[in-house]
């Protein structure tokens, strides 16, 4: 299924009736999942997040923009956040089965429709931008609503769609396609905007104007450093160069960054630096940040946009903010996710904090996410719900979500699925879980570093194998259902019979591949149990032994389901290959299980 996220920002954060009207227009499109509505009274802005198929999201975005144009009057608008229109920005984000190119095309189609039907000037940004200078939202938004008339009068800033004249009521709209952006706020025990801004400028990629003198504890209190003829100052150290080119060479060689690019972020011409402030770069790429005061929360916040969390994850920004705040006598009280956050970002945060505590990172997904939420203080100013705020959490299918007794009863019924393949996958998952348990019972207790690292790696892999086998419980049933669907195809004519046979053969091959994967993963579970028995506490050796036996059941059960289906497959080469692989897997599994049991028996006497 193709899935697209859309995150329009509307310039109304106070009037609940207007917000609900705009959201109602979005919800009116069939198939739209409106997941989050995050208004801010002080910013006077609401961030709406919804998902759906590309065409549904396109229609919902248009309806939301149209309703905002009816209900929001920009001539009366004021708020703490930069903005240029009733719908300030509307990005499309690929989630599943959709490319960035497809999202950029959605942005262009929406932009043309908004310009033509609503007479609102539209600028395209990020992946949809028609020119490099328009990729940056900050560049397009510069001057905000109040400077829009002058911007539109400049031929260089003619909109991509719509009239090149100001729409006094609706302003202009920026539409684009981008990677997942995490809107993330860090909370301080201060009401002073200057305190938050001082930290924001240290964190953000753009950095800040360099200062000297009384820069501690607050950097903004120092004296500005400006370039002069024959004296071009480095913002990162005390070096003074005779020429701008020498400065560029110095910053690249000594500090590893491109000063020319940094100049352009600050609207400085690298060829005309005399009289300009020297620049000190920030700490994190793909990080934009400003400081503001939020009376609603009775504190100042660092407002952060992370445009590539895989390069700059939120937990590392938070930890640096905590360090910088402590240097200034401030305390970070917690943080806040605005909108949604990808599962991977919060998972890595959980792993980071568990490792910092000397604990195992090989724990269930829900434990990782809960650790991250608590460590980052995500409920500091508003409740944080993992179920509502985290997107992309892998969830096993319906069978493994049943109670144990319900699943056993389901297996016992007079239907062919769930059957032995699903039970084999569940057995393998329990084997991997026991291996992980044995490792986790001793992680963090005094021992040599090499053993600790091996146990942590074992627990991490055990969780991965366990989760894969839990998914296989339903995958095995689904694969068999695909074969049964092929069996039910019509067969009245020769053509129908040929189509049915092809579909049945494809279904049978899929029904073979799934239990083969179960057997392979279950073999790895046995091997993990073997390692756990050797590295773990001897008092837990019996658990490793039980895990190995469960893993052997997973291997044997998976292979039986492979072999029984091979009899009906016509592809001789495929059948021969599968039989060879099955024999090798069975031999390896028996050997690994025997070795594990030998270790276990020696330990338990």
C-alpha positions as CSV (number, residue, x, y, z in Angstrom):
1,X,0.0,0.0,0.0
2,X,1.2,3.5,-0.8
3,X,1.2,5.8,2.2
4,X,1.9,9.5,2.3
5,X,2.1,11.8,5.3
6,X,1.1,15.5,5.0
7,X,1.9,18.1,7.7
8,X,0.2,21.4,6.9
9,X,0.9,24.3,9.4
10,X,-2.1,26.7,9.6
11,X,-1.8,30.2,11.1
12,X,-4.4,29.8,13.8
13,X,-3.6,28.3,17.3
14,X,-6.2,30.0,19.5
15,X,-9.7,29.7,17.9
16,X,-10.8,26.1,18.5
17,X,-13.8,26.5,16.2
18,X,-11.6,27.6,13.3
19,X,-9.1,24.8,13.9
20,X,-11.8,22.2,14.0
21,X,-13.4,23.5,10.9
22,X,-10.1,23.2,9.0
23,X,-9.5,19.7,10.4
24,X,-13.1,18.8,9.5
25,X,-12.4,19.7,5.9
26,X,-9.4,17.4,5.9
27,X,-11.4,14.5,7.6
28,X,-14.1,14.8,5.0
29,X,-11.9,12.9,2.5
30,X,-12.5,9.1,2.6
31,X,-9.4,7.1,3.7
32,X,-7.7,9.9,5.6
33,X,-6.2,9.2,9.0
34,X,-5.8,12.5,10.9
35,X,-3.4,11.5,13.6
36,X,-2.4,14.7,15.3
37,X,-3.6,18.3,15.9
38,X,-1.1,20.4,17.8
39,X,-2.1,24.0,18.4
40,X,0.0,26.7,20.1
41,X,-1.7,29.8,21.5
42,X,1.5,31.8,21.7
43,X,2.8,30.8,18.3
44,X,-0.8,31.2,17.0
45,X,-0.2,28.2,14.8
46,X,-1.6,24.6,14.5
47,X,0.4,21.7,13.1
48,X,-1.9,19.0,11.6
49,X,-0.6,15.6,10.7
50,X,-2.6,13.1,8.5
51,X,-1.9,10.1,6.4
52,X,-3.5,8.3,3.4
53,X,-3.0,7.2,-0.1
54,X,-1.4,9.8,-2.4
55,X,-4.6,10.9,-4.1
56,X,-6.6,11.0,-0.8
57,X,-3.9,13.1,0.8
58,X,-3.7,15.4,-2.2
59,X,-7.5,16.1,-2.0
60,X,-7.5,16.5,1.8
61,X,-4.6,19.0,1.7
62,X,-6.5,21.1,-0.9
63,X,-9.7,21.1,1.2
64,X,-7.7,22.1,4.3
65,X,-6.0,25.0,2.5
66,X,-9.3,26.1,0.9
67,X,-11.0,26.1,4.3
68,X,-8.1,27.9,6.0
69,X,-8.4,30.6,3.3
70,X,-12.0,31.1,4.2
71,X,-11.6,31.2,8.0
72,X,-8.1,32.8,8.6
73,X,-7.5,36.5,8.0
74,X,-3.7,37.1,7.9
75,X,-4.2,40.9,8.1
76,X,-5.3,40.3,11.7
77,X,-2.7,37.6,12.5
78,X,0.1,37.8,15.0
79,X,2.2,35.1,16.7
80,X,5.6,34.1,17.8
81,X,6.3,31.8,14.9
82,X,7.5,33.0,11.5
83,X,4.7,32.7,8.9
84,X,3.6,34.1,5.5
85,X,0.2,32.7,4.9
86,X,-3.1,31.2,6.3
87,X,-1.7,27.9,5.3
88,X,2.0,28.7,6.0
89,X,3.6,25.4,4.8
90,X,2.3,22.1,3.4
91,X,4.8,19.3,2.9
92,X,4.3,15.8,1.6
93,X,6.4,13.1,3.2
94,X,6.9,9.6,1.8
95,X,6.1,6.9,4.3
96,X,5.5,3.6,2.6
97,X,5.7,2.5,-1.0
98,X,6.1,6.1,-2.2
99,X,9.2,7.8,-3.5
100,X,10.3,11.4,-2.9
101,X,9.9,12.0,-6.6
102,X,6.2,11.0,-6.4
103,X,5.7,13.3,-3.4
104,X,7.4,16.2,-5.3
105,X,4.9,15.6,-8.1
106,X,2.0,15.7,-5.5
107,X,3.3,19.1,-4.3
108,X,3.4,20.5,-7.9
109,X,-0.1,19.3,-8.6
110,X,-1.4,20.8,-5.3
111,X,0.5,24.0,-5.9
112,X,-1.0,24.5,-9.4
113,X,-4.5,23.8,-8.1
114,X,-4.2,26.2,-5.1
115,X,-2.8,28.9,-7.4
116,X,-5.4,28.5,-10.1
117,X,-8.6,27.8,-8.0
118,X,-7.8,29.9,-4.8
119,X,-5.7,32.7,-6.3
120,X,-3.1,32.2,-3.6
121,X,0.6,32.6,-4.5
122,X,2.4,29.3,-4.1
123,X,6.2,28.7,-3.6
124,X,7.6,25.2,-4.0
125,X,10.4,24.1,-1.6
126,X,12.7,21.2,-0.7
127,X,12.5,18.3,-3.1
128,X,9.8,20.0,-5.2
129,X,11.7,23.3,-5.6
130,X,12.4,24.5,-9.1
131,X,15.7,26.1,-8.2
132,X,18.3,25.6,-5.5
133,X,17.7,29.0,-3.8
134,X,14.1,27.9,-3.2
135,X,14.9,24.6,-1.5
136,X,15.1,26.3,1.9
137,X,11.8,27.1,3.7
138,X,13.6,29.8,5.7
139,X,14.8,31.6,2.5
140,X,11.2,31.6,1.0
141,X,9.6,32.7,4.3
142,X,12.1,35.5,4.9
143,X,10.2,38.8,5.3
144,X,7.1,36.9,6.4
145,X,3.6,38.0,5.7
146,X,4.4,41.7,6.2
147,X,7.1,41.6,3.5
148,X,5.1,39.5,1.0
149,X,4.0,42.4,-1.2
150,X,7.6,43.5,-1.8
151,X,8.8,39.9,-2.3
152,X,6.1,39.3,-5.0
153,X,7.1,42.5,-6.8
154,X,10.6,41.2,-7.2
155,X,10.9,39.2,-10.5
156,X,13.4,36.9,-8.7
157,X,10.6,35.9,-6.3
158,X,7.8,35.3,-8.7
159,X,5.7,32.5,-7.3
160,X,5.8,29.0,-8.9
161,X,2.0,29.0,-9.1
162,X,-0.8,31.6,-8.6
163,X,-0.8,35.3,-9.1
164,X,2.3,37.5,-8.5
165,X,0.4,39.8,-6.3
166,X,-0.3,39.7,-2.6
167,X,-3.5,38.0,-1.3
168,X,-4.2,40.2,1.7
169,X,-6.4,37.7,3.5
170,X,-4.5,34.4,2.8
171,X,-1.0,35.6,2.2
172,X,1.1,32.9,0.4
173,X,1.6,29.2,0.8
174,X,4.7,27.1,0.6
175,X,4.2,23.6,-0.6
176,X,6.8,20.9,-1.0
177,X,8.1,17.4,-0.4
178,X,10.7,16.5,2.2
179,X,12.0,13.8,4.4
180,X,10.4,13.2,7.8
181,X,10.9,16.4,9.9
182,X,10.9,16.0,13.7
183,X,9.5,19.2,15.3
184,X,11.1,19.0,18.7
185,X,11.2,21.5,21.6
186,X,13.6,21.5,24.6
187,X,12.2,23.1,27.8
188,X,14.2,25.3,30.2
189,X,13.7,26.3,33.8
190,X,13.7,29.9,32.6
191,X,11.2,32.3,31.1
192,X,13.9,34.3,29.3
193,X,13.8,34.1,25.5
194,X,17.4,35.2,25.4
195,X,18.4,32.1,27.3
196,X,16.7,29.7,24.9
197,X,18.0,31.7,21.9
198,X,21.6,31.5,23.2
199,X,21.3,27.7,23.3
200,X,19.5,27.5,20.0
201,X,22.2,29.3,18.2
202,X,24.8,26.9,19.6
203,X,22.9,23.9,18.5
204,X,21.7,24.9,15.0
205,X,23.6,24.2,11.8
206,X,23.6,27.9,10.9
207,X,25.4,28.9,14.1
208,X,25.7,32.5,15.1
209,X,27.7,35.7,14.9
210,X,31.0,35.3,16.7
211,X,31.7,37.3,19.9
212,X,34.7,37.8,22.1
213,X,35.2,38.9,25.7
214,X,32.4,38.2,28.3
215,X,30.9,35.2,26.5
216,X,30.5,33.1,29.7
217,X,28.1,32.0,30.9
218,X,26.0,33.6,28.1
219,X,27.7,33.9,24.7
220,X,25.3,36.6,23.5
221,X,26.7,39.1,26.0
222,X,30.1,39.2,24.3
223,X,31.2,41.8,21.8
224,X,30.6,41.2,18.1
225,X,33.6,40.3,16.0
226,X,33.6,41.9,12.5
227,X,35.8,41.4,9.5
228,X,38.0,44.3,8.4
229,X,40.5,44.9,5.6
230,X,43.5,42.6,6.3
231,X,41.8,41.1,9.4
232,X,39.4,38.3,8.7
233,X,38.5,36.6,12.0
234,X,37.7,32.9,12.5
235,X,34.6,32.5,14.6
236,X,35.7,29.1,15.9
237,X,39.1,30.1,17.3
238,X,41.3,33.2,17.8
239,X,42.9,33.0,14.3
240,X,43.1,36.2,12.2
241,X,43.8,35.8,8.5
242,X,45.0,38.5,6.1
243,X,42.5,37.6,3.3
244,X,39.1,36.1,3.0
245,X,40.6,33.2,1.0
246,X,43.0,32.5,3.7
247,X,40.1,32.4,6.2
248,X,38.2,30.0,4.0
249,X,41.3,27.7,3.8
250,X,41.8,27.9,7.6
251,X,38.2,26.9,8.5
252,X,38.3,24.0,6.1
253,X,41.7,22.8,7.1
254,X,41.5,23.3,10.9
255,X,37.8,23.1,11.6
256,X,36.5,21.0,8.8
257,X,33.7,23.2,7.4
258,X,33.0,25.4,4.4
259,X,32.9,29.0,5.5
260,X,31.5,30.2,2.2
261,X,28.4,28.0,2.6
262,X,28.0,29.3,6.2
263,X,28.2,32.9,4.9
264,X,25.3,32.2,2.5
265,X,23.2,30.9,5.3
266,X,23.7,34.3,7.0
267,X,23.0,36.3,3.8
268,X,26.6,37.3,3.6
269,X,28.5,37.6,0.3
270,X,31.7,35.6,0.6
271,X,33.3,38.0,-1.8
272,X,32.4,41.1,0.3
273,X,33.0,40.2,3.9
274,X,34.6,43.5,5.2
275,X,32.2,44.9,7.8
276,X,30.3,41.6,8.2
277,X,30.2,39.7,11.5
278,X,32.4,36.7,11.8
279,X,30.4,33.5,12.1
280,X,30.7,30.6,14.5
281,X,29.1,27.5,13.1
282,X,26.6,25.4,15.2
283,X,27.1,21.9,16.4
284,X,24.5,19.9,14.4
285,X,23.9,19.5,10.7
286,X,20.2,19.3,9.6
287,X,19.2,21.2,12.7
288,X,17.3,24.5,12.7
289,X,16.6,26.2,16.0
290,X,15.3,29.4,17.6
291,X,14.4,30.4,21.1
292,X,11.1,31.6,22.4
293,X,9.1,32.2,25.5
294,X,5.9,30.1,26.0
295,X,3.7,31.7,28.7
296,X,1.3,28.8,28.3
297,X,4.0,26.5,29.8
298,X,5.5,29.2,32.0
299,X,9.0,28.8,30.5
300,X,11.3,29.3,27.5
301,X,11.8,26.7,24.9
302,X,14.4,25.9,22.3
303,X,12.2,25.3,19.2
304,X,14.0,22.8,16.9
305,X,13.4,21.3,13.5
306,X,15.4,18.2,12.7
307,X,15.4,17.7,8.9
308,X,17.3,14.4,8.9
309,X,17.0,12.6,12.2
310,X,19.3,9.7,11.0
311,X,22.2,12.2,10.9
312,X,21.1,14.3,13.9
313,X,18.8,12.4,16.2
314,X,16.9,14.3,18.8
315,X,18.4,12.6,21.9
316,X,21.9,13.8,20.9
317,X,20.6,17.3,20.5
318,X,18.9,17.1,23.9
319,X,22.1,15.8,25.6
320,X,24.1,18.7,24.2
321,X,21.4,21.2,25.2
322,X,21.6,19.7,28.7
323,X,25.4,20.2,28.8
324,X,25.2,23.8,27.5
325,X,22.4,24.6,29.8
326,X,24.4,23.4,32.9
327,X,27.3,25.6,31.8
328,X,24.9,28.6,32.0
329,X,23.3,27.7,35.3
330,X,20.2,26.5,33.6
331,X,18.3,23.2,33.7
332,X,16.6,21.4,30.9
333,X,13.4,20.2,32.5
334,X,12.3,18.0,29.6
335,X,11.3,18.1,26.0
336,X,8.3,18.0,23.7
337,X,7.6,16.3,20.3
338,X,5.3,18.4,18.2
339,X,3.3,16.2,15.8
340,X,4.8,12.7,15.3
341,X,8.2,11.1,15.7
342,X,9.4,8.0,13.7
343,X,9.8,4.8,15.6
344,X,13.4,4.5,14.6
345,X,14.3,7.8,16.2
346,X,12.8,6.9,19.6
347,X,14.2,3.4,19.4
348,X,17.7,4.7,19.0
349,X,17.1,7.1,21.9
350,X,16.1,4.2,24.1
351,X,19.1,2.2,23.1
352,X,21.4,5.2,23.9
353,X,20.0,5.8,27.4
354,X,20.0,2.1,28.3
355,X,23.7,1.9,27.2
356,X,24.5,5.0,29.3
357,X,23.0,3.2,32.3
358,X,25.1,0.1,31.6
359,X,22.0,-1.9,30.9
360,X,21.1,-4.3,28.1
361,X,19.8,-2.7,24.9
362,X,18.4,-6.0,23.8
363,X,15.0,-5.5,25.3
364,X,11.4,-5.5,23.8
365,X,10.4,-2.6,21.7
366,X,7.9,-1.2,24.2
367,X,10.7,-1.1,26.8
368,X,13.0,0.8,24.5
369,X,10.3,3.4,23.7
370,X,9.3,3.8,27.3
371,X,12.9,4.3,28.3
372,X,13.3,7.0,25.6
373,X,10.1,8.8,26.6
374,X,11.1,8.9,30.3
375,X,14.8,9.8,29.7
376,X,13.9,12.6,27.3
377,X,11.2,14.0,29.6
378,X,8.6,13.9,26.8
379,X,5.7,14.4,29.1
380,X,7.2,17.5,30.8
381,X,4.7,20.1,29.4
382,X,2.1,17.9,27.8
383,X,1.2,14.2,28.0
384,X,3.1,12.0,25.5
385,X,1.4,8.9,24.2
386,X,3.6,6.4,22.5
387,X,0.6,4.9,20.7
388,X,-0.5,8.3,19.3
389,X,2.8,10.1,18.7
390,X,5.1,7.4,17.4
391,X,4.7,6.4,13.7
392,X,5.9,3.1,12.2
393,X,6.0,0.9,15.3
394,X,6.3,-2.7,13.9
395,X,3.4,-4.6,15.1
396,X,3.0,-8.4,14.7
397,X,-0.2,-9.7,13.3
398,X,-3.5,-10.7,14.8
399,X,-2.5,-14.2,16.0
400,X,0.3,-13.2,18.3
401,X,-1.9,-10.4,19.8
402,X,-4.3,-13.0,21.1
403,X,-4.1,-14.3,24.7
404,X,-2.1,-17.5,24.9
405,X,-5.2,-19.5,25.6
406,X,-7.0,-17.9,22.7
407,X,-4.2,-18.8,20.3
408,X,-4.1,-22.4,21.5
409,X,-7.9,-22.6,21.1
410,X,-7.6,-21.1,17.6
411,X,-5.0,-23.7,16.6
412,X,-7.3,-26.5,17.9
413,X,-10.2,-25.6,15.6
414,X,-11.2,-27.4,12.4
415,X,-9.4,-25.1,10.1
416,X,-6.0,-25.7,8.4
417,X,-4.6,-22.4,9.5
418,X,-3.1,-21.5,11.9
419,X,-1.2,-24.8,11.8
420,X,2.2,-26.3,12.3
421,X,4.1,-23.5,10.6
422,X,2.7,-20.8,12.9
423,X,3.3,-23.0,15.9
424,X,6.9,-23.6,14.8
425,X,7.5,-19.9,14.4
426,X,6.1,-19.3,17.9
427,X,8.4,-22.0,19.3
428,X,11.4,-20.4,17.7
429,X,10.4,-17.0,19.1
430,X,10.3,-18.4,22.6
431,X,13.7,-20.0,22.1
432,X,15.2,-16.6,21.0
433,X,13.4,-15.0,24.0
434,X,15.0,-17.4,26.5
435,X,18.4,-16.8,25.0
436,X,17.9,-13.1,25.4
437,X,16.7,-13.5,28.9
438,X,19.7,-15.5,30.0
439,X,22.0,-12.7,28.6
440,X,20.0,-9.9,30.1
441,X,20.1,-11.5,33.6
442,X,23.8,-10.8,33.8
443,X,24.3,-7.7,31.7
444,X,25.4,-4.8,33.9
445,X,26.8,-6.9,36.7
446,X,30.6,-6.9,37.4
447,X,32.5,-8.9,34.8
448,X,35.1,-8.4,32.1
449,X,34.4,-5.9,29.3
450,X,34.7,-8.5,26.5
451,X,32.1,-10.7,28.0
452,X,29.8,-7.8,28.6
453,X,30.0,-6.7,25.0
454,X,29.3,-10.3,23.8
455,X,26.2,-10.5,26.0
456,X,24.9,-7.2,24.8
457,X,25.3,-8.2,21.2
458,X,23.6,-11.5,22.0
459,X,20.6,-9.8,23.6
460,X,20.3,-7.3,20.7
461,X,20.3,-10.1,18.1
462,X,18.0,-12.2,20.3
463,X,15.4,-9.4,20.2
464,X,15.7,-9.1,16.4
465,X,15.3,-12.9,15.9
466,X,12.4,-13.0,18.4
467,X,10.5,-10.2,16.6
468,X,11.1,-11.8,13.2
469,X,9.7,-15.1,14.3
470,X,6.6,-13.4,15.9
471,X,5.9,-11.8,12.5
472,X,6.3,-15.3,11.0
473,X,3.5,-16.7,13.1
474,X,1.0,-14.7,11.0
475,X,3.1,-14.7,7.8
476,X,2.9,-18.5,7.7
477,X,-0.9,-18.4,7.9
478,X,-1.1,-15.6,5.3
479,X,1.1,-17.5,2.9
480,X,-1.1,-20.5,3.1
481,X,-4.2,-18.3,2.6
482,X,-2.6,-17.1,-0.6
483,X,-2.4,-20.6,-1.9
484,X,-6.0,-21.3,-0.9
485,X,-7.1,-18.2,-2.8
486,X,-5.4,-19.5,-5.9
487,X,-7.1,-22.9,-5.5
488,X,-10.5,-21.1,-5.5
489,X,-9.8,-19.4,-8.8
490,X,-12.2,-20.3,-11.7
491,X,-11.1,-23.3,-13.9
492,X,-13.9,-23.6,-16.5
493,X,-11.7,-22.8,-19.5
494,X,-8.2,-23.7,-20.5
495,X,-7.0,-20.2,-20.0
496,X,-8.5,-20.1,-16.5
497,X,-6.9,-23.4,-15.7
498,X,-3.5,-22.1,-16.8
499,X,-3.9,-18.9,-14.7
500,X,-5.0,-20.9,-11.7
501,X,-2.1,-23.3,-12.0
502,X,0.4,-20.5,-12.2
503,X,-1.1,-18.8,-9.2
504,X,-1.1,-22.1,-7.2
505,X,2.5,-22.7,-8.0
506,X,3.4,-19.2,-6.9
507,X,1.4,-19.6,-3.7
508,X,3.1,-22.9,-3.0
509,X,6.6,-21.4,-3.4
510,X,5.6,-18.6,-1.0
511,X,4.2,-21.2,1.4
512,X,7.7,-22.8,1.2
513,X,9.8,-19.7,1.7
514,X,8.0,-18.5,4.9
515,X,8.6,-21.7,6.9
516,X,12.1,-22.0,5.5
517,X,12.7,-18.5,7.0
518,X,11.3,-19.8,10.2
519,X,13.7,-22.7,10.2
520,X,16.7,-20.4,9.5
521,X,15.7,-17.9,12.2
522,X,15.1,-20.8,14.7
523,X,18.5,-22.2,14.0
524,X,20.0,-18.9,14.9
525,X,17.9,-19.0,18.1
526,X,19.5,-22.3,19.1
527,X,23.0,-20.8,18.4
528,X,22.2,-17.9,20.7
529,X,21.1,-20.3,23.4
530,X,24.4,-22.1,23.1
531,X,26.3,-18.8,23.5
532,X,24.0,-17.8,26.4
533,X,24.7,-21.0,28.2
534,X,28.4,-20.5,27.9
535,X,28.4,-16.8,28.8
536,X,25.5,-16.5,31.2
537,X,25.0,-17.4,34.8
538,X,25.2,-21.1,35.4
539,X,22.0,-20.8,37.5
540,X,20.2,-19.9,34.2
541,X,21.7,-22.8,32.2
542,X,18.4,-24.7,32.2
543,X,16.6,-21.8,30.6
544,X,19.2,-21.8,27.8
545,X,18.6,-25.5,27.4
546,X,14.8,-25.1,27.2
547,X,15.4,-22.3,24.6
548,X,17.5,-24.6,22.5
549,X,14.8,-27.3,22.5
550,X,12.2,-24.7,21.5
551,X,14.5,-23.5,18.7
552,X,14.9,-27.1,17.5
553,X,11.1,-27.4,17.4
554,X,11.0,-24.2,15.3
555,X,13.6,-25.6,12.9
556,X,12.0,-29.1,12.6
557,X,8.5,-27.7,12.3
558,X,9.5,-25.1,9.7
559,X,11.2,-27.8,7.6
560,X,8.3,-30.2,7.8
561,X,6.1,-27.4,6.4
562,X,8.6,-26.9,3.6
563,X,8.8,-30.5,2.7
564,X,5.1,-31.2,2.6
565,X,4.6,-28.4,0.1
566,X,7.5,-29.4,-2.1
567,X,5.5,-32.5,-3.3
568,X,3.1,-30.3,-5.2
569,X,5.7,-28.0,-6.9
570,X,6.5,-28.7,-10.5
571,X,9.8,-26.7,-10.6
572,X,12.4,-29.5,-10.2
573,X,15.3,-27.2,-9.8
574,X,13.5,-25.3,-7.0
575,X,12.5,-28.5,-5.3
576,X,16.1,-29.9,-5.4
577,X,17.5,-26.7,-4.0
578,X,15.0,-26.6,-1.1
579,X,15.6,-30.3,-0.2
580,X,19.4,-29.7,0.0
581,X,18.9,-26.6,2.1
582,X,16.5,-28.4,4.4
583,X,18.9,-31.3,5.0
584,X,21.7,-28.9,5.8
585,X,19.5,-26.9,8.2
586,X,18.3,-29.9,10.0
587,X,21.8,-31.3,10.5
588,X,23.1,-27.9,11.8
589,X,20.1,-27.5,14.1
590,X,20.6,-31.0,15.7
591,X,24.3,-30.4,16.1
592,X,23.8,-26.9,17.7
593,X,21.1,-28.3,20.0
594,X,23.3,-31.2,21.1
595,X,26.2,-28.9,21.8
596,X,24.0,-26.6,23.8
597,X,22.5,-29.5,25.8
598,X,26.0,-30.8,26.5
599,X,27.0,-27.4,27.9
600,X,23.8,-27.2,29.9
601,X,24.1,-30.6,31.4
602,X,27.7,-30.0,32.5
603,X,26.6,-26.8,34.2
604,X,23.7,-28.2,36.1
605,X,25.4,-31.5,37.0
